[in-house]
Amino acid sequence: MGFNRMKFDDGAKPNITKAMLVRISAYFVPYWKQTVVVLFILLLSSGLGLLPPIFIQHIVDDALPNKDMKLLLELVLISLAATVASGLLGVLQSYLNSYISQNIVYDMKNQMYRHLQKMPMQFYSNVKQGEVITRMTSDISGIQGVFNSTVVNFASNLFILATTLGTLFVMNWKLAILGMVVVPLFLFPTRKMGRVRWKIAKETQEKMSEQNHIIQETLSISGYLLMKLFTKERKEYEGFKAVNAESTRLQIRESMAGRWFMMLLSTFTTIGPMLIYLYGGYLYIQGEISVGEIISFVALLGRIYGPFGQMTNLYVDINRSIALFERIFDYFDMEPVIVNKPEALPADISGKNIEFEDVSFAYQKDKPALRKISFTAESGTMTALVGPSGAGKTTITNLLPRLYERSSGRIRIGGTDIKDMTLESLRSQIGLVTQDSYLFNGTIRENLMYANDEASEEEMREACKAAYIHDFIMELPDGYDTVVGNRGMKLSGGEKQRISIARVLLKDPAIIILDEATSSLDTVSEYYIQKAMSVLLQNKTSIVIAHRLSTIMAADQILVVQDGTIVEKGRHEELLQQDGVYKDLHAKQFERMKEEQ
């Protein structure tokens, strides 16, 4: 189904299918031993819970009337021991519950992160940042309670119902049937409440995604700067406030919906004991049962209504959980479109020619961004891409490491289609330096070693010297251990570029892609970067996207891209002799330079 988002069913009820339940239960399989222990504890606890109510009957009917202090003490101590043992078992059960649920969340987050790593660039170009974070964090963390409050409660209540119902029918089948009369009252409101909470939960998570999106866009360093420069603080605050208010309203709705539901259940639970006292009192007057039996029966009846109420409420919780699982599985069902072919092999692309043959590509169907692109970049040479913004230059370079997948045509390196190479071997041999170089919010050393964590200190310093950035780094108070700030904001554009070049030098790739690496830099920064790039491109096959034509005049071939096609091809001198797009671009830049002087 590709990476397009699945749509939720807009109907009034969650889509609980056998396939989904099987899919959910698969996460519990690795922890089946712990789950078996939990079930055994629950069964044992349900049996221990029967003892105090049963002993109440013997206290009232035997120990107290006969004034038997020894029997009274024995019954009280046994009841107390059963309560303590049940409590200790509950502690162990809580630990196992937490162990299982936390590990399921751990597994699911790992699975989600690994899956998202495989998604293509196009997915991240379309999806909201906050939505990805919400799925990774609150959605997955939200299902932690599925085991603690749903699976465990279901099993616990099932065992309690089975053991208690059996005991009640053994004691007095007439009273047992009478006590069950109110059970259907628990079931009627449950189904509707489940649908309501499912719908509200789904809407709540979507609003949380919106909140995270606003936070990511306006409080990231780039978004924050833009917001400040255009003085949009009030507007962004009002937008966040509105989404936050809607999210809060939905959470209150869900909470109150549950409270009204529990109030109805609480009302129903008072009817059963009253019926038992009424009919049980009649049987006592007739001499058929004792006072102790009535008291014991009412106590046991509480063990029935509680689990019944929780069991019906579990239906509500399950429906709410399904809303989270739908959102999580929505992402898991997005199939990565760029994957290794089964027969793909690691490849060595050093010293090999790059060939584009009739390559086409479209970001959106029926809106081609590239059409029939064909060229050959020979090993060890520089191929320059020039043309107006939006012509498709960056798209061409993104197809080479398969950040996007071509729609048609072939891309070969050394005669081998890049689809026949493993993604890791292909990308590990391609270096990319862009206009907006990205640095992590860590130290300069950490950013450099990201390219090659096995590089030595000397290799790192040599790369920085070759990139003409070593001297600058050594002048900093903390040298290579200087923290660069979010996205490298503590450094100038030229300094970030040279660190990026040093990082690529450490990687030592066979193919270099420079995407307008010197654009928008001052003269001094451009001078140093040009010197650094001369070292970087030495004996490498390179594809250079250039805004300033002066930087690519020595290129072995220049491709002029316009409207997604190559309209001209040749060396600088050859293109100037043609009365075409390149000559026009060159004339306009030369005229602008004269005006600036």
C-alpha positions as CSV (number, residue, x, y, z in Angstrom):
1,M,0.0,0.0,0.0
2,G,3.0,2.3,-0.1
3,F,3.7,4.9,2.5
4,N,0.4,6.8,2.1
5,R,-1.5,7.0,5.4
6,M,-4.2,4.5,6.1
7,K,-7.5,6.1,7.0
8,F,-9.4,5.3,10.1
9,D,-12.9,3.9,9.7
10,D,-15.2,6.8,10.2
11,G,-17.9,4.5,11.4
12,A,-19.3,4.6,14.9
13,K,-17.5,1.6,16.2
14,P,-13.9,0.3,16.3
15,N,-12.9,-2.4,13.8
16,I,-12.0,-5.3,16.2
17,T,-11.1,-8.2,14.0
18,K,-9.7,-11.7,14.7
19,A,-6.6,-10.7,12.6
20,M,-6.0,-7.6,14.8
21,L,-6.4,-9.6,18.1
22,V,-3.9,-12.2,16.8
23,R,-1.6,-9.4,15.8
24,I,-1.8,-7.8,19.3
25,S,-1.4,-11.2,21.1
26,A,1.8,-11.8,19.1
27,Y,3.6,-9.2,21.3
28,F,2.9,-11.3,24.4
29,V,4.4,-14.5,23.0
30,P,8.0,-13.7,24.0
31,Y,6.8,-13.4,27.6
32,W,4.6,-16.4,27.8
33,K,6.4,-17.9,30.8
34,Q,5.8,-14.8,32.9
35,T,2.2,-14.7,31.7
36,V,1.6,-18.3,32.8
37,V,3.0,-17.4,36.3
38,V,0.7,-14.4,36.4
39,L,-2.3,-16.5,35.5
40,F,-1.4,-19.1,38.2
41,I,-1.1,-16.3,40.8
42,L,-4.5,-14.9,39.7
43,L,-6.1,-18.4,40.1
44,L,-4.5,-18.9,43.5
45,S,-5.5,-15.4,44.6
46,S,-9.1,-15.9,43.5
47,G,-9.3,-19.1,45.7
48,L,-7.7,-17.3,48.7
49,G,-10.3,-14.5,48.3
50,L,-13.1,-17.0,49.0
51,L,-11.9,-17.9,52.5
52,P,-12.8,-14.7,54.5
53,P,-16.4,-14.6,53.3
54,I,-16.9,-18.4,53.9
55,F,-15.4,-18.1,57.4
56,I,-17.8,-15.3,58.2
57,Q,-20.6,-17.8,58.1
58,H,-18.8,-20.1,60.5
59,I,-18.0,-17.2,62.8
60,V,-21.6,-16.0,62.9
61,D,-23.2,-19.5,63.0
62,D,-20.7,-21.5,65.1
63,A,-18.1,-19.6,67.0
64,L,-20.2,-16.7,68.3
65,P,-23.4,-18.7,69.3
66,N,-21.3,-21.4,71.0
67,K,-18.9,-18.8,72.5
68,D,-16.0,-20.9,71.2
69,M,-13.0,-18.5,71.5
70,K,-10.6,-21.0,70.1
71,L,-12.6,-21.6,67.0
72,L,-13.1,-17.8,66.6
73,L,-9.4,-17.2,66.9
74,E,-8.6,-19.9,64.4
75,L,-11.1,-18.6,61.8
76,V,-9.9,-15.0,62.2
77,L,-6.2,-16.0,61.9
78,I,-6.8,-18.1,58.9
79,S,-8.8,-15.3,57.2
80,L,-6.0,-12.8,58.1
81,A,-3.3,-15.2,56.7
82,A,-5.3,-15.6,53.5
83,T,-5.5,-11.9,53.1
84,V,-1.8,-11.4,53.8
85,A,-0.9,-14.2,51.3
86,S,-3.2,-12.7,48.7
87,G,-1.5,-9.3,49.2
88,L,2.0,-10.8,48.8
89,L,0.9,-12.6,45.7
90,G,-0.5,-9.3,44.4
91,V,3.0,-7.6,44.8
92,L,4.6,-10.3,42.8
93,Q,1.8,-10.1,40.2
94,S,2.3,-6.3,40.0
95,Y,6.0,-6.8,39.3
96,L,5.3,-9.3,36.6
97,N,2.6,-7.1,35.1
98,S,5.0,-4.2,34.9
99,Y,7.8,-6.4,33.5
100,I,5.6,-7.7,30.7
101,S,4.0,-4.5,29.8
102,Q,7.2,-2.4,29.9
103,N,9.0,-4.9,27.7
104,I,6.1,-5.0,25.2
105,V,6.4,-1.2,25.0
106,Y,10.1,-1.5,24.6
107,D,9.8,-4.0,21.8
108,M,7.1,-2.0,20.0
109,K,9.1,1.3,20.2
110,N,12.2,-0.5,18.8
111,Q,10.1,-2.0,16.0
112,M,8.5,1.4,15.2
113,Y,11.9,3.2,15.2
114,R,13.4,0.6,13.0
115,H,10.4,0.7,10.7
116,L,10.5,4.5,10.4
117,Q,14.2,4.3,9.5
118,K,13.2,2.4,6.4
119,M,10.6,4.9,5.2
120,P,11.6,7.0,2.2
121,M,12.3,10.7,2.2
122,Q,9.0,11.3,0.6
123,F,7.2,10.0,3.7
124,Y,9.0,12.6,5.9
125,S,8.4,15.3,3.3
126,N,4.6,14.7,3.7
127,V,4.0,13.7,7.3
128,K,3.7,16.2,10.2
129,Q,6.7,16.0,12.5
130,G,4.5,16.0,15.6
131,E,2.5,13.0,14.3
132,V,5.6,10.8,14.1
133,I,6.6,11.7,17.7
134,T,3.0,11.1,18.9
135,R,3.0,7.6,17.4
136,M,6.4,6.8,18.8
137,T,5.7,8.0,22.3
138,S,2.2,8.6,23.6
139,D,0.4,6.1,21.3
140,I,2.8,3.2,22.1
141,S,3.1,4.2,25.8
142,G,-0.7,4.3,25.9
143,I,-1.1,0.7,25.2
144,Q,1.0,-0.3,28.2
145,G,-2.2,-0.5,30.2
146,V,-3.6,-3.1,27.8
147,F,-1.8,-5.8,29.7
148,N,-2.0,-4.2,33.2
149,S,-5.6,-3.1,33.1
150,T,-7.1,-5.2,30.4
151,V,-5.6,-8.7,29.9
152,V,-4.8,-9.2,33.6
153,N,-8.1,-7.8,34.8
154,F,-9.9,-10.0,32.4
155,A,-8.2,-13.2,33.6
156,S,-8.5,-12.1,37.2
157,N,-12.2,-11.3,37.0
158,L,-12.8,-14.5,35.0
159,F,-11.2,-16.7,37.8
160,I,-13.0,-14.8,40.5
161,L,-16.4,-15.2,38.7
162,A,-15.8,-18.9,38.1
163,T,-14.8,-19.7,41.7
164,T,-17.3,-17.5,43.4
165,L,-20.3,-18.5,41.2
166,G,-19.5,-22.2,41.9
167,T,-19.3,-21.5,45.6
168,L,-22.6,-19.5,45.6
169,F,-24.5,-22.3,43.8
170,V,-23.2,-24.9,46.2
171,M,-24.3,-22.8,49.1
172,N,-27.8,-22.0,47.8
173,W,-28.8,-22.2,44.2
174,K,-32.1,-20.2,44.7
175,L,-30.2,-17.2,46.1
176,A,-27.5,-17.6,43.5
177,I,-30.1,-17.3,40.7
178,L,-31.7,-14.3,42.4
179,G,-28.4,-12.6,42.7
180,M,-27.8,-13.0,39.0
181,V,-31.0,-11.2,38.0
182,V,-29.3,-7.8,37.9
183,V,-26.4,-8.9,35.8
184,P,-28.0,-8.0,32.4
185,L,-28.3,-4.4,33.7
186,F,-24.5,-4.2,33.5
187,L,-24.4,-5.1,29.8
188,F,-26.9,-2.7,28.3
189,P,-24.9,0.6,28.6
190,T,-21.5,-1.0,28.0
191,R,-21.6,-1.3,24.2
192,K,-22.6,2.3,23.6
193,M,-20.0,3.5,26.1
194,G,-17.3,1.5,24.4
195,R,-18.0,3.2,21.1
196,V,-18.1,6.6,22.7
197,R,-14.8,6.3,24.4
198,W,-13.2,4.7,21.3
199,K,-14.2,7.7,19.2
200,I,-13.1,10.2,21.8
201,A,-9.7,8.4,22.3
202,K,-9.1,8.5,18.6
203,E,-9.9,12.2,18.4
204,T,-7.7,12.9,21.5
205,Q,-4.7,11.3,20.0
206,E,-5.1,13.2,16.7
207,K,-5.3,16.5,18.7
208,M,-2.1,15.4,20.5
209,S,-0.4,14.9,17.2
210,E,-1.5,18.5,16.2
211,Q,0.0,19.8,19.5
212,N,3.3,18.0,18.9
213,H,3.4,19.3,15.4
214,I,3.0,22.9,16.5
215,I,5.7,22.4,19.2
216,Q,8.1,20.9,16.7
217,E,7.5,23.6,14.1
218,T,7.5,26.7,16.3
219,L,9.9,25.7,19.1
220,S,12.6,24.1,16.9
221,I,15.5,26.4,16.3
222,S,14.6,27.2,12.7
223,G,10.8,27.7,13.5
224,Y,11.6,29.7,16.6
225,L,13.8,32.1,14.7
226,L,11.2,32.5,12.0
227,M,8.4,33.1,14.6
228,K,10.6,35.8,16.2
229,L,11.6,37.5,13.0
230,F,8.0,37.8,11.8
231,T,6.6,38.5,15.3
232,K,4.1,35.7,15.2
233,E,4.3,34.8,18.9
234,R,0.7,35.8,19.6
235,K,-0.7,34.0,16.6
236,E,1.2,30.8,17.2
237,Y,0.3,30.9,20.9
238,E,-3.4,31.3,20.0
239,G,-3.2,28.4,17.6
240,F,-1.5,26.2,20.2
241,K,-4.0,27.4,22.9
242,A,-6.9,26.4,20.6
243,V,-5.6,22.9,19.9
244,N,-4.7,22.4,23.6
245,A,-8.2,23.5,24.7
246,E,-9.8,21.0,22.3
247,S,-7.5,18.2,23.5
248,T,-8.4,19.1,27.1
249,R,-12.1,19.2,26.3
250,L,-11.9,15.7,24.8
251,Q,-10.0,14.3,27.8
252,I,-12.6,15.7,30.1
253,R,-15.4,14.2,27.9
254,E,-13.8,10.8,28.1
255,S,-13.2,11.0,31.8
256,M,-16.8,12.1,32.5
257,A,-18.2,9.5,30.1
258,G,-16.5,6.9,32.2
259,R,-17.8,8.4,35.5
260,W,-21.4,8.4,34.4
261,F,-21.0,4.8,33.3
262,M,-19.5,3.8,36.7
263,M,-22.3,5.6,38.5
264,L,-24.9,3.4,36.7
265,L,-22.9,0.3,37.5
266,S,-22.7,1.3,41.2
267,T,-26.5,1.8,41.3
268,F,-27.0,-1.7,39.9
269,T,-24.7,-3.3,42.4
270,T,-26.9,-2.1,45.3
271,I,-30.0,-3.9,43.9
272,G,-28.7,-7.4,44.2
273,P,-27.8,-7.4,48.0
274,M,-31.2,-5.9,48.8
275,L,-32.9,-8.7,46.9
276,I,-30.8,-11.3,48.8
277,Y,-31.7,-9.7,52.2
278,L,-35.3,-9.7,51.2
279,Y,-35.6,-13.3,50.0
280,G,-32.8,-14.5,52.3
281,G,-34.7,-13.1,55.3
282,Y,-37.8,-14.9,54.1
283,L,-35.9,-18.2,53.9
284,Y,-34.4,-17.5,57.4
285,I,-37.9,-17.0,58.8
286,Q,-38.9,-20.2,57.2
287,G,-35.9,-21.9,58.9
288,E,-34.2,-22.9,55.6
289,I,-30.9,-20.9,56.1
290,S,-28.9,-19.3,58.9
291,V,-28.0,-15.6,59.4
292,G,-24.4,-16.5,58.8
293,E,-25.3,-17.9,55.3
294,I,-27.1,-14.6,54.4
295,I,-24.1,-12.5,55.5
296,S,-21.6,-14.8,53.8
297,F,-23.8,-14.9,50.6
298,V,-23.9,-11.1,50.4
299,A,-20.2,-10.8,50.9
300,L,-19.6,-13.3,48.1
301,L,-22.1,-11.5,45.9
302,G,-19.9,-8.5,46.1
303,R,-17.1,-10.6,44.6
304,I,-19.5,-11.2,41.7
305,Y,-20.7,-7.7,41.0
306,G,-17.3,-6.2,41.2
307,P,-15.8,-8.4,38.5
308,F,-19.0,-8.2,36.4
309,G,-18.7,-4.4,36.5
310,Q,-15.0,-4.5,35.6
311,M,-15.6,-7.1,32.9
312,T,-18.2,-4.9,31.2
313,N,-15.9,-1.9,31.7
314,L,-13.1,-3.9,30.1
315,Y,-15.1,-3.8,26.9
316,V,-14.9,0.0,27.1
317,D,-11.1,-0.1,27.8
318,I,-10.5,-2.6,25.0
319,N,-12.3,-0.3,22.5
320,R,-10.2,2.6,23.7
321,S,-7.0,0.5,23.3
322,I,-8.1,-0.5,19.8
323,A,-8.0,3.2,18.8
324,L,-4.3,3.3,19.8
325,F,-3.5,0.0,18.1
326,E,-5.2,1.2,14.9
327,R,-2.9,4.3,14.9
328,I,0.2,2.2,15.6
329,F,-0.6,-0.5,13.1
330,D,-1.4,2.3,10.6
331,Y,2.3,3.1,10.6
332,F,3.4,-0.5,10.7
333,D,1.3,-1.2,7.6
334,M,3.1,1.5,5.6
335,E,5.4,-0.6,3.5
336,P,8.8,0.9,2.8
337,V,9.1,1.4,-1.0
338,I,12.9,1.6,-1.1
339,V,14.2,-1.7,0.1
340,N,17.0,-4.2,-0.8
341,K,16.1,-6.6,-3.6
342,P,16.4,-10.3,-2.4
343,E,19.3,-10.8,-4.8
344,A,21.0,-7.4,-4.0
345,L,24.7,-7.7,-3.3
346,P,27.3,-5.4,-1.7
347,A,29.1,-3.4,-4.4
348,D,32.3,-1.5,-4.7
349,I,31.6,1.7,-6.7
350,S,35.0,3.3,-6.5
351,G,36.5,4.1,-9.9
352,K,33.2,3.4,-11.7
353,N,31.2,5.6,-14.1
354,I,27.7,6.8,-13.2
355,E,25.0,6.4,-15.9
356,F,21.5,7.9,-15.9
357,E,19.4,6.4,-18.7
358,D,16.0,7.9,-19.5
359,V,15.3,8.5,-15.8
360,S,12.0,10.0,-14.8
361,F,10.5,10.8,-11.4
362,A,7.4,12.3,-9.9
363,Y,6.7,13.4,-6.3
364,Q,3.0,13.3,-7.1
365,K,1.3,11.1,-9.6
366,D,0.8,12.8,-13.0
367,K,3.2,15.7,-12.0
368,P,6.6,14.7,-13.2
369,A,9.6,16.4,-11.6
370,L,12.1,14.7,-14.0
371,R,11.6,13.5,-17.5
372,K,14.0,11.3,-19.5
373,I,17.2,12.3,-17.8
374,S,20.3,10.8,-19.5
375,F,24.0,11.5,-18.9
376,T,27.2,9.8,-17.9
377,A,29.5,11.0,-15.2
378,E,32.9,9.4,-15.7
379,S,35.0,8.2,-12.8
380,G,37.2,10.8,-11.3
381,T,35.4,13.7,-13.1
382,M,33.2,16.6,-12.0
383,T,29.7,16.9,-13.3
384,A,28.0,20.2,-12.6
385,L,24.2,20.7,-12.5
386,V,23.0,24.3,-13.1
387,G,19.6,25.8,-13.8
388,P,16.9,27.8,-12.1
389,S,15.4,26.9,-8.7
390,G,12.9,24.0,-8.9
391,A,14.4,22.7,-12.1
392,G,15.1,19.3,-10.6
393,K,18.8,19.4,-9.8
394,T,18.6,18.2,-6.2
395,T,16.1,15.6,-7.2
396,I,18.6,14.1,-9.6
397,T,21.2,13.8,-6.9
398,N,18.7,12.3,-4.4
399,L,18.0,9.5,-6.8
400,L,21.6,8.4,-6.8
401,P,21.7,7.1,-3.2
402,R,18.1,6.1,-3.5
403,L,16.7,8.6,-1.1
404,Y,13.8,8.6,-3.6
405,E,13.0,5.9,-6.1
406,R,13.0,6.6,-9.8
407,S,9.7,6.2,-11.6
408,S,11.3,4.8,-14.7
409,G,14.6,4.5,-16.5
410,R,17.9,3.1,-15.1
411,I,20.7,4.4,-12.9
412,R,23.9,2.4,-13.2
413,I,27.3,2.6,-11.5
414,G,30.0,0.6,-13.3
415,G,27.3,-1.0,-15.4
416,T,25.4,-2.3,-12.4
417,D,21.9,-1.0,-11.6
418,I,21.9,0.6,-8.2
419,K,18.8,-1.5,-7.4
420,D,21.0,-4.6,-7.6
421,M,23.3,-3.1,-4.9
422,T,22.5,-3.2,-1.2
423,L,21.4,0.1,0.2
424,E,24.1,0.1,2.9
425,S,27.0,-0.5,0.4
426,L,25.6,2.1,-2.0
427,R,25.1,4.9,0.6
428,S,28.2,4.2,2.5
429,Q,30.2,5.1,-0.6
430,I,28.4,8.4,-1.3
431,G,29.2,11.6,0.5
432,L,26.8,14.6,0.6
433,V,27.4,18.2,1.5
434,T,24.3,20.5,1.3
435,Q,23.8,24.2,1.5
436,D,22.2,23.8,5.0
437,S,24.6,21.4,6.7
438,Y,23.0,19.6,9.6
439,L,24.9,19.2,12.8
440,F,23.6,17.4,15.9
441,N,23.4,19.2,19.2
442,G,26.6,17.7,20.5
443,T,30.3,18.3,20.4
444,I,32.3,19.0,17.2
445,R,34.1,15.7,17.9
446,E,30.8,13.8,18.0
447,N,29.6,15.4,14.8
448,L,32.8,14.5,13.0
449,M,33.0,10.9,14.3
450,Y,29.4,10.3,13.1
451,A,30.9,9.7,9.7
452,N,33.4,7.1,10.9
453,D,33.3,6.1,14.6
454,E,36.5,4.0,14.1
455,A,38.6,6.9,12.9
456,S,41.6,7.8,15.1
457,E,42.2,11.2,16.7
458,E,44.9,11.9,14.1
459,E,42.6,11.0,11.2
460,M,40.0,13.4,12.5
461,R,42.4,16.2,12.9
462,E,43.9,15.6,9.5
463,A,40.4,15.8,7.9
464,C,39.8,19.1,9.7
465,K,43.1,20.5,8.5
466,A,42.2,19.5,4.9
467,A,38.9,21.2,5.4
468,Y,40.6,24.4,6.8
469,I,38.7,24.2,10.0
470,H,41.3,22.8,12.4
471,D,42.8,26.1,13.4
472,F,39.4,27.6,14.2
473,I,38.5,24.6,16.3
474,M,41.7,24.8,18.3
475,E,41.0,28.5,19.1
476,L,37.7,27.5,20.8
477,P,37.9,27.1,24.7
478,D,37.0,23.5,24.5
479,G,38.5,22.7,21.1
480,Y,37.0,19.6,19.6
481,D,34.8,19.1,22.7
482,T,32.9,22.4,22.0
483,V,29.1,21.9,21.9
484,V,27.8,23.3,18.6
485,G,24.2,23.9,19.8
486,N,20.9,22.9,18.1
487,R,21.6,22.4,14.4
488,G,25.0,24.0,14.9
489,M,23.6,27.4,15.7
490,K,26.7,28.5,17.7
491,L,28.7,28.3,14.5
492,S,28.6,30.4,11.3
493,G,27.4,29.0,8.0
494,G,31.0,28.8,6.7
495,E,32.2,27.0,9.8
496,K,29.4,24.5,9.7
497,Q,30.1,23.8,6.0
498,R,33.8,23.2,6.7
499,I,32.9,20.8,9.5
500,S,30.5,19.0,7.2
501,I,33.3,18.8,4.6
502,A,35.7,17.4,7.2
503,R,33.0,14.9,8.2
504,V,32.7,13.7,4.5
505,L,36.5,13.5,4.3
506,L,36.5,11.2,7.3
507,K,33.9,9.0,5.5
508,D,36.1,8.9,2.4
509,P,33.4,8.1,-0.1
510,A,33.9,7.2,-3.8
511,I,31.3,9.6,-4.9
512,I,30.8,13.2,-3.7
513,I,27.5,15.2,-4.1
514,L,27.7,18.9,-3.4
515,D,24.4,20.6,-3.3
516,E,25.0,24.4,-3.5
517,A,27.6,24.0,-0.7
518,T,29.0,27.6,-1.2
519,S,25.7,29.4,-1.8
520,S,24.9,32.3,0.5
521,L,28.3,32.5,2.1
522,D,30.6,35.5,2.5
523,T,33.7,35.8,0.4
524,V,36.1,34.6,3.1
525,S,34.0,31.6,4.0
526,E,33.6,30.7,0.3
527,Y,37.4,31.0,-0.2
528,Y,38.2,28.5,2.5
529,I,35.4,26.2,1.4
530,Q,36.6,26.3,-2.2
531,K,40.1,25.2,-0.9
532,A,38.5,22.5,1.3
533,M,36.4,21.2,-1.6
534,S,39.5,21.0,-3.9
535,V,40.9,18.5,-1.4
536,L,37.6,16.7,-1.0
537,L,37.0,16.2,-4.7
538,Q,40.5,15.1,-5.5
539,N,40.4,11.8,-7.4
540,K,36.7,11.5,-6.6
541,T,33.7,11.3,-8.9
542,S,31.6,14.3,-8.1
543,I,28.2,15.8,-8.9
544,V,28.0,19.5,-8.0
545,I,24.9,21.6,-7.9
546,A,26.1,25.2,-8.4
547,H,24.3,28.5,-7.9
548,R,27.4,30.5,-8.7
549,L,28.7,29.5,-12.1
550,S,32.2,30.7,-11.2
551,T,32.5,27.7,-8.9
552,I,32.0,25.1,-11.7
553,M,33.8,26.7,-14.7
554,A,36.4,23.9,-14.5
555,A,33.9,21.1,-14.4
556,D,34.4,18.2,-16.9
557,Q,30.8,18.5,-18.0
558,I,28.0,20.9,-17.2
559,L,24.4,19.8,-17.4
560,V,21.8,22.6,-17.7
561,V,18.5,21.5,-16.1
562,Q,15.2,23.2,-16.8
563,D,11.7,22.0,-16.1
564,G,12.9,18.5,-15.2
565,T,14.9,17.9,-18.4
566,I,18.5,18.4,-19.5
567,V,18.4,21.1,-22.1
568,E,22.1,21.6,-22.6
569,K,25.3,19.7,-22.0
570,G,29.0,20.4,-22.4
571,R,32.0,22.2,-20.9
572,H,31.9,25.9,-19.9
573,E,33.5,27.2,-23.1
574,E,31.3,25.0,-25.3
575,L,28.1,26.2,-23.6
576,L,29.1,29.8,-23.8
577,Q,29.4,29.4,-27.6
578,Q,25.8,28.2,-27.8
579,D,23.1,30.8,-27.7
580,G,21.2,29.0,-25.0
581,V,20.1,28.9,-21.3
582,Y,23.7,28.6,-19.9
583,K,24.9,31.6,-21.8
584,D,21.9,33.6,-20.5
585,L,22.5,32.5,-16.9
586,H,26.2,33.4,-17.2
587,A,25.4,36.8,-18.7
588,K,23.0,37.7,-15.9
589,Q,25.4,36.6,-13.2
590,F,28.3,38.5,-14.8
591,E,26.1,41.6,-15.1
592,R,25.0,41.3,-11.4
593,M,28.6,40.9,-10.3
594,K,29.5,44.1,-12.2
595,E,26.6,46.0,-10.5
596,E,27.7,44.8,-7.1
597,Q,31.3,46.0,-7.7
